[in-house]
Amino acid sequence: MRCVRDDVQRLSTLLCDYIQPLGMLVRDGPLRAMRELTAGIVFTGSVQLSNAARLQARSAGQLRDEVKRLSLHLADRHWDHHEWAAAVLQHLANAVADDDLIPIDGTELAKPYARRMQYITTIRDASRVDDPLVNGYWCFGVYHWQPQHDCLTPLMLRPWSTRQPLFRSENDLMDRWFWTLRQATAGRGVWLLDRGGDRPEVLASLLRCQPRWIVRLREDRPLIGPDGSRQPAGHWADWALAHGPHRGQAATVPVYLPVETVPQPEGRRKLWLLVPTYTFTRNGKPDRWVLLTCGCIDQHAGPRQIRHEFALRWRAEDAKRLLGQIWHVERFLTRSFLALERLLWCVCLAGGFVAMLRRDQPALTEELDKEVLYWDKDEPVKVPGYRTARGIQAAALRTRTLPMPVLNNA
């Protein structure tokens, strides 16, 4: 007969094995705090320090002391966490294979009632009706999507604010983080970006650092076509549909980016514009994809696969729902921007652990999924890792792994 307590003990052992290469199995110091925060996210489904502290505390006094210790380590200015963060990214990126998909999508961390948080800025909260302007932070998100294992892992979650020190522009931050991601993955994977990633500065960064990527273009972006003339992307999409061969329900045409707007020190690179032969309805209006690809067409993939891969970019939206619905990332309660950075690296590590379970421990994952007796049959169950994360929380609560009750995040 299966014992849930054995499953939880096995999970604890697997988590220790998973973070052991990062040097986090220490008895004290900031790395111990990061280990406990990661375990707290995995077993309680919460980024709140008071819930992570419940894994250790046995009384109200101990809980208060544990929360204070975790808070001090999170906001410690004397600890340079960049080496540890780079090790976390490399640890997660080691699972990226040559043809895996890497959706890149920005999001926001809304804190509408915050007043004293460090570097707080004004953002547009897309999770609320009419996208109101509220206080919060912007967040640069990179995710690793493996359809064959139904695994979705946050590789990087980098918060940023227009009020942080040495801020120049969003394009400057993206250029730096692109190179960080490129170094960790060694060029493996196919990067997927939606409109907004088609700005000239972003395209120039992509050309410099990543061999394979797919970006959805606005139709007014200028491109140089086969005849050497400069026309909007929408014009070349219509031309491809009218004159180009149709393969895989899509038409393609070779194009170039104008060097006047997109610097290309190594010379113009041949790219491919792909447009599906069908349209879809968005907000009551007809819409279509106009995709610019590099290193894919006629090298690693055909039009049908390009369409399929970009369609899977929406899994980045699923990742954000997982972070919001299961781990309640926007409920962090810390004023320090430095603490928020470190907390999000713990979230990435927790996501990597859940993905590892789904990839390498299918039998255990199946048992954990059974811990969720009731679920929404429409949306959440489609999110990769949703039931597994919920199952871990349910198993931890059933076996009284937490000495003290967990605060309700709902």
VMD Tcl script that draws the C-alpha trace (Angstrom):
set ca {
  {0.00 0.00 0.00}
  {1.34 3.40 -0.94}
  {2.41 5.68 1.92}
  {2.13 9.43 1.32}
  {4.70 10.09 4.04}
  {7.24 8.06 2.08}
  {6.54 10.20 -0.98}
  {7.14 13.41 0.96}
  {10.39 12.06 2.43}
  {11.47 11.05 -1.06}
  {10.63 14.54 -2.33}
  {12.77 16.08 0.40}
  {15.67 13.83 -0.57}
  {15.25 14.60 -4.27}
  {15.15 18.33 -3.55}
  {18.40 18.10 -1.57}
  {19.99 16.16 -4.42}
  {18.71 18.72 -6.93}
  {20.23 21.75 -5.16}
  {23.38 19.99 -3.92}
  {25.51 21.11 -6.94}
  {24.72 24.73 -6.00}
  {26.41 24.45 -2.61}
  {23.19 25.19 -0.73}
  {23.40 22.27 1.74}
  {25.11 24.37 4.40}
  {24.25 24.82 8.07}
  {24.04 28.61 8.14}
  {24.43 31.74 6.07}
  {22.51 33.13 3.09}
  {22.68 29.92 1.05}
  {20.85 28.08 3.82}
  {18.18 30.78 3.71}
  {17.85 30.38 -0.08}
  {17.52 26.61 0.35}
  {14.76 27.04 2.94}
  {12.93 29.56 0.77}
  {13.07 27.18 -2.19}
  {11.72 24.33 -0.05}
  {9.03 26.65 1.29}
  {7.88 27.49 -2.25}
  {7.82 23.81 -3.23}
  {5.99 22.46 -0.16}
  {3.71 25.39 0.75}
  {3.11 26.96 -2.66}
  {3.93 30.39 -1.31}
  {6.70 32.99 -1.54}
  {5.79 34.45 1.84}
  {8.60 34.17 4.36}
  {6.19 33.27 7.15}
  {5.10 30.14 5.26}
  {8.67 29.09 4.43}
  {9.56 29.53 8.11}
  {6.82 27.07 9.05}
  {9.01 24.25 7.75}
  {11.37 24.90 10.69}
  {9.42 26.65 13.45}
  {7.64 24.77 16.24}
  {6.22 27.73 18.11}
  {5.15 31.33 17.58}
  {8.43 32.60 19.01}
  {10.50 30.38 16.72}
  {8.37 31.45 13.76}
  {9.09 35.10 14.49}
  {12.83 34.43 14.77}
  {12.88 32.35 11.57}
  {11.07 35.04 9.58}
  {13.50 37.67 10.85}
  {16.51 35.51 9.91}
  {15.21 34.81 6.41}
  {14.39 38.48 5.89}
  {17.85 39.62 6.98}
  {19.59 37.17 4.62}
  {17.34 38.10 1.70}
  {18.11 41.80 2.00}
  {21.77 41.42 3.06}
  {23.78 43.98 1.07}
  {27.09 42.39 2.08}
  {26.33 39.13 0.26}
  {27.09 39.17 -3.46}
  {24.51 36.74 -4.82}
  {25.50 37.02 -8.47}
  {27.76 33.96 -8.44}
  {24.98 31.87 -6.89}
  {22.41 33.27 -9.34}
  {24.68 32.43 -12.28}
  {25.04 28.89 -10.92}
  {21.24 28.58 -10.63}
  {20.78 29.71 -14.23}
  {23.45 27.31 -15.45}
  {21.89 24.47 -13.45}
  {18.52 25.11 -15.09}
  {20.01 25.70 -18.55}
  {21.81 22.33 -18.50}
  {18.44 20.72 -19.21}
  {17.99 22.72 -22.45}
  {18.47 20.56 -25.55}
  {19.33 21.80 -29.05}
  {15.74 21.96 -30.32}
  {13.94 22.91 -27.11}
  {11.76 26.02 -27.12}
  {12.62 29.08 -25.03}
  {9.70 31.55 -24.90}
  {10.77 35.03 -23.81}
  {7.99 37.23 -22.52}
  {7.75 40.21 -20.24}
  {5.29 40.41 -17.40}
  {4.54 42.60 -14.43}
  {4.49 42.21 -10.67}
  {1.60 44.36 -9.55}
  {1.61 45.81 -6.03}
  {-1.27 48.31 -6.27}
  {-1.29 49.15 -2.55}
  {2.47 49.39 -2.07}
  {3.87 52.75 -1.00}
  {7.33 52.20 0.46}
  {8.81 49.43 -1.66}
  {12.26 50.16 -3.05}
  {12.34 51.53 -6.62}
  {8.58 51.02 -7.00}
  {7.39 52.27 -10.37}
  {4.20 52.57 -12.41}
  {3.15 49.55 -14.48}
  {0.11 48.44 -16.44}
  {-1.66 45.57 -14.67}
  {-2.78 43.27 -17.50}
  {-4.52 40.90 -15.05}
  {-7.26 43.43 -14.26}
  {-10.06 44.88 -16.37}
  {-8.96 47.75 -18.65}
  {-5.26 47.27 -17.71}
  {-5.13 50.01 -15.04}
  {-1.91 51.80 -14.10}
  {-0.75 50.66 -10.64}
  {2.42 50.45 -8.56}
  {4.73 47.48 -9.11}
  {7.70 46.21 -11.10}
  {8.26 45.02 -14.64}
  {9.72 41.51 -15.03}
  {11.77 39.97 -17.85}
  {10.77 36.30 -18.11}
  {12.53 33.43 -19.89}
  {11.01 29.95 -19.85}
  {12.12 26.49 -20.96}
  {9.37 24.49 -22.66}
  {9.72 20.75 -23.35}
  {6.50 19.53 -25.00}
  {7.63 15.90 -25.01}
  {7.73 15.88 -21.19}
  {5.03 18.52 -20.66}
  {7.62 20.49 -18.66}
  {7.68 24.25 -18.33}
  {10.49 25.85 -16.31}
  {11.22 29.53 -15.57}
  {14.90 30.02 -16.46}
  {15.12 33.72 -15.59}
  {12.76 36.09 -13.81}
  {14.49 39.46 -13.67}
  {12.55 42.33 -12.08}
  {13.35 45.84 -13.20}
  {12.21 49.38 -12.59}
  {12.76 52.67 -14.35}
  {13.80 54.05 -10.96}
  {16.54 51.55 -10.16}
  {20.16 52.79 -10.13}
  {22.05 52.91 -13.45}
  {18.87 52.28 -15.45}
  {19.28 53.33 -19.08}
  {16.49 51.62 -21.00}
  {14.57 48.36 -21.31}
  {16.50 47.62 -24.51}
  {19.80 47.90 -22.64}
  {18.61 45.47 -19.95}
  {17.34 42.99 -22.55}
  {20.66 43.12 -24.40}
  {22.56 42.24 -21.23}
  {20.15 39.47 -20.24}
  {20.21 38.04 -23.77}
  {23.97 37.61 -23.50}
  {23.60 36.06 -20.02}
  {21.07 33.57 -21.40}
  {23.23 32.86 -24.46}
  {26.24 32.09 -22.26}
  {24.23 29.72 -20.05}
  {22.58 27.80 -22.90}
  {25.60 27.92 -25.27}
  {23.20 28.80 -28.10}
  {20.97 25.78 -27.63}
  {17.24 26.13 -28.08}
  {14.96 28.27 -30.24}
  {14.03 31.66 -28.77}
  {10.41 32.74 -29.29}
  {9.32 36.39 -28.93}
  {6.00 38.10 -29.57}
  {5.44 41.62 -30.88}
  {7.42 44.00 -28.71}
  {10.47 41.86 -29.30}
  {10.54 43.18 -32.87}
  {12.02 46.57 -31.96}
  {15.17 47.34 -33.99}
  {17.37 47.36 -30.87}
  {16.07 43.95 -29.79}
  {16.48 42.47 -33.28}
  {20.07 43.75 -33.37}
  {20.75 42.00 -30.05}
  {19.23 38.76 -31.33}
  {21.37 38.83 -34.47}
  {24.50 39.28 -32.37}
  {23.96 36.60 -29.75}
  {21.55 33.81 -30.77}
  {21.70 31.60 -33.89}
  {18.03 30.51 -33.94}
  {14.96 32.55 -33.09}
  {11.39 33.35 -34.18}
  {9.88 36.81 -33.67}
  {6.39 37.97 -34.50}
  {6.53 41.30 -36.36}
  {4.26 44.27 -36.50}
  {3.14 44.65 -40.09}
  {4.60 48.15 -40.40}
  {8.17 47.04 -39.65}
  {10.38 47.78 -42.70}
  {12.05 44.85 -44.48}
  {14.10 44.48 -47.65}
  {12.58 41.90 -49.97}
  {13.97 39.66 -52.72}
  {14.00 42.49 -55.28}
  {15.97 44.80 -52.97}
  {13.12 47.22 -52.30}
  {12.21 48.36 -48.81}
  {8.57 47.69 -47.87}
  {6.57 47.04 -44.66}
  {6.44 43.46 -43.38}
  {2.72 43.31 -44.17}
  {3.44 44.04 -47.85}
  {5.93 41.16 -48.07}
  {3.49 38.88 -46.25}
  {0.82 39.62 -48.86}
  {3.39 39.15 -51.64}
  {4.42 35.76 -50.24}
  {0.80 34.60 -50.05}
  {0.19 35.72 -53.65}
  {3.41 34.53 -55.29}
  {5.34 32.20 -52.98}
  {4.92 28.43 -52.72}
  {2.64 27.27 -49.91}
  {4.09 24.60 -47.66}
  {2.71 23.47 -44.32}
  {-0.19 25.96 -44.50}
  {2.26 28.86 -44.74}
  {4.11 30.95 -47.32}
  {7.72 32.08 -46.96}
  {9.90 34.73 -48.55}
  {13.60 35.58 -47.97}
  {14.10 39.05 -46.49}
  {16.76 41.26 -44.92}
  {16.69 43.81 -42.13}
  {17.70 47.34 -43.19}
  {21.12 48.18 -41.78}
  {20.05 51.79 -41.26}
  {17.70 50.78 -38.45}
  {19.17 47.43 -37.34}
  {22.98 47.55 -37.11}
  {24.64 44.43 -38.53}
  {28.43 44.74 -38.25}
  {29.01 41.36 -39.91}
  {26.89 42.25 -42.94}
  {23.27 41.66 -43.84}
  {22.02 38.24 -42.79}
  {19.47 36.36 -44.84}
  {16.27 35.84 -42.86}
  {12.91 34.31 -43.71}
  {9.48 35.85 -43.38}
  {6.71 33.31 -42.76}
  {2.97 33.99 -42.83}
  {0.27 31.30 -42.35}
  {-2.35 30.89 -45.05}
  {-5.13 31.32 -42.47}
  {-6.17 34.09 -40.08}
  {-7.82 34.13 -36.66}
  {-10.04 36.49 -34.74}
  {-8.65 38.56 -31.87}
  {-10.80 41.04 -29.96}
  {-13.42 40.78 -32.66}
  {-10.99 41.65 -35.48}
  {-9.15 39.45 -37.99}
  {-5.49 38.95 -37.19}
  {-2.57 36.90 -38.47}
  {1.00 35.97 -37.65}
  {3.86 37.59 -39.54}
  {6.92 35.73 -38.31}
  {10.57 36.61 -38.87}
  {12.85 33.60 -38.45}
  {16.60 33.13 -38.23}
  {18.48 29.85 -38.53}
  {15.32 27.76 -38.89}
  {13.86 27.66 -42.43}
  {15.75 25.25 -44.75}
  {18.23 24.50 -41.96}
  {16.49 22.88 -39.00}
  {12.76 23.18 -39.61}
  {10.09 23.75 -42.22}
  {7.11 26.12 -42.27}
  {4.77 23.71 -40.51}
  {7.17 23.23 -37.62}
  {7.77 26.97 -37.35}
  {4.03 27.57 -37.02}
  {3.75 24.85 -34.41}
  {6.71 26.12 -32.39}
  {5.46 29.68 -32.31}
  {2.01 28.49 -31.29}
  {3.67 26.87 -28.27}
  {5.04 30.30 -27.30}
  {1.75 30.82 -25.53}
  {3.02 28.38 -22.93}
  {4.85 31.39 -21.52}
  {1.41 32.67 -20.58}
  {0.77 29.33 -18.88}
  {3.99 29.76 -16.90}
  {2.83 33.14 -15.65}
  {-0.51 31.64 -14.63}
  {1.32 28.87 -12.75}
  {3.37 31.43 -10.87}
  {0.30 33.48 -10.11}
  {-2.24 30.76 -9.29}
  {-0.06 28.24 -7.47}
  {2.90 30.14 -6.00}
  {1.28 33.58 -5.72}
  {4.48 35.39 -6.67}
  {2.82 38.81 -6.49}
  {2.14 38.23 -2.78}
  {5.78 38.71 -1.79}
  {6.05 40.88 1.30}
  {9.45 42.54 1.20}
  {10.40 46.14 0.65}
  {13.91 45.47 -0.64}
  {14.41 45.25 -4.42}
  {17.51 43.10 -3.78}
  {15.40 40.68 -1.74}
  {12.89 40.45 -4.59}
  {15.66 39.56 -7.06}
  {16.88 36.74 -4.84}
  {13.37 35.50 -4.14}
  {12.65 35.16 -7.86}
  {15.78 33.05 -8.33}
  {14.36 30.72 -5.66}
  {11.11 30.61 -7.65}
  {13.07 29.59 -10.76}
  {14.83 26.87 -8.78}
  {11.52 25.56 -7.41}
  {10.10 25.51 -10.94}
  {13.13 23.60 -12.16}
  {12.61 21.02 -9.42}
  {8.96 20.44 -10.38}
  {9.96 20.13 -14.06}
  {12.69 17.64 -13.08}
  {10.10 15.52 -11.29}
  {7.86 15.46 -14.35}
  {10.80 14.65 -16.61}
  {12.74 12.10 -14.52}
  {10.23 10.74 -11.98}
  {7.05 9.90 -13.94}
  {5.81 7.31 -11.42}
  {6.16 9.67 -8.46}
  {4.60 12.50 -10.47}
  {1.58 10.33 -11.28}
  {1.08 9.58 -7.59}
  {1.40 13.25 -6.66}
  {-1.16 14.21 -9.29}
  {-3.65 11.88 -7.59}
  {-3.42 13.98 -4.43}
  {-5.48 16.65 -6.19}
  {-9.00 15.25 -5.90}
  {-10.84 18.16 -7.50}
  {-9.66 20.58 -10.11}
  {-10.93 22.97 -12.74}
  {-11.36 20.97 -15.94}
  {-10.82 23.96 -18.20}
  {-7.83 26.19 -17.52}
  {-5.50 25.27 -14.62}
  {-5.22 21.58 -15.43}
  {-3.79 22.51 -18.85}
  {-0.89 24.36 -17.25}
  {2.16 22.05 -17.18}
  {3.10 21.28 -13.59}
  {-0.14 22.62 -12.10}
  {-1.39 19.35 -10.64}
  {2.10 18.23 -9.65}
  {2.73 21.42 -7.68}
  {-0.70 21.18 -6.06}
  {-0.08 17.50 -5.30}
  {3.17 18.28 -3.49}
  {1.38 20.84 -1.32}
  {-1.49 18.46 -0.59}
  {0.89 15.61 0.33}
  {2.87 17.89 2.65}
  {-0.29 18.98 4.43}
  {-1.64 15.44 4.75}
  {1.52 14.11 6.36}
  {1.88 17.10 8.72}
  {5.28 17.91 7.21}
  {4.62 21.49 8.31}
  {4.66 21.75 12.13}
  {2.47 24.90 11.95}
  {-0.55 25.65 9.73}
  {0.13 27.44 6.43}
  {-1.46 30.81 5.80}
  {-4.18 30.74 3.16}
  {-3.00 32.41 -0.07}
  {-6.40 32.47 -1.76}
}
mol new
graphics top color blue
foreach p $ca { graphics top sphere $p radius 0.5 }
foreach p [lrange $ca 0 end-1] q [lrange $ca 1 end] { graphics top cylinder $p $q radius 0.2 }
display resetview
